Amino acid sequence: GGFGGQVGSASPAVVVASSPSVPSGAPSTGAAQPAGTGKFAVRLIGLPLTATESDVRQFLVGCDVLPGGITVEPDTSGKTSGRVMVKFASEQSLKIALSRDRQIMGGRFIEVFRVSL
């Protein structure tokens, strides 16, 4: 997925809505990012040390997790820390994930924090 064109470094072109002949290579003037850029993310803290990616997906059921969007964050010695960062395709998924704050996984309270990327 994604957009086919790239935003040029030249001054942005003014696109007039009534003009039927806008060249396909015209630079985009919109600031919107394409869906699925991974700008929506949370950090889960307090996971059981035995938690798997599948457990994280089950905890976040209903959220559109990006492919490869689950990253286990090791502690300073490289071992499992109980912390995971998860990237989503949409703000709606982010909101669902944030609503799971303080829910239980494997007998542990999981804290969910928004991450700015």
Buried (B, 14 or more C-beta within 10 A) or exposed (E): EEEEEEEEEEEEBEEEEEEEEEEEEEBBEEEEEEEBEBBBBBBBBBBBEEBEBEBBBEBBEEBBBBEEBBBBEEEEEEEBBBBBBBBBBBEEBBEBBEEBEEEEBEEBEBBBEEEEE
